[in-house]
Amino acid sequence: MKLKPLADRVVLKAVEAEETTKSGIILTGAAQEKPSVAEVIEVGPGGTVDGKEVKMTVKKGQKVITSKYSGTEVKLDGVEYIIVRQSDILAVVE
């Protein structure tokens, strides 16, 4: 099964969080922050959203930073995805 986002939506897959800190401290699952870096899996076509023309600027395969609690989490075929609006993406990681 495949997810095809509509309008200005983007399907993201979270990048795994680090399990150790830079100083070597191992973090438990509860101590790890929710990752805000994700990989773009699929991009919607854009178009008119709320009466405004939206042009999609992110591309499949890019790594992006999103708002911490944005989007809708979806589990498909055992893989967790996040569906967000393009406006919830804060930056592209290069």
C-alpha positions, 0 to 999 in steps of 0.5 A: 500500500502507498500513501499519496498526499493531497493538496499541500500535504507531505508524508514524512518518515522520522529519522531515528533519534540518537540513543547516546549523548555527545558525552556518551550518556545512554538515553532511555526511550522515555528520555529521548526527545521526539525527533523533529528531523524527518525524511520526505517520502511523498509530496502532494501536488499543491494547488489552491488551498484556502483560496491561495495558490500553494507551490510545493517547494520540498522534494522527495528524499530531502531531510526536513525539520518540522514543528515539534508536535505538528502533523498526524501520525499514521502507521501503514504496513508496520511503518510509522509516517507523519502527514504534515502541511508544507507550512509545518516544515520549518527548514530543509537540512542540507 
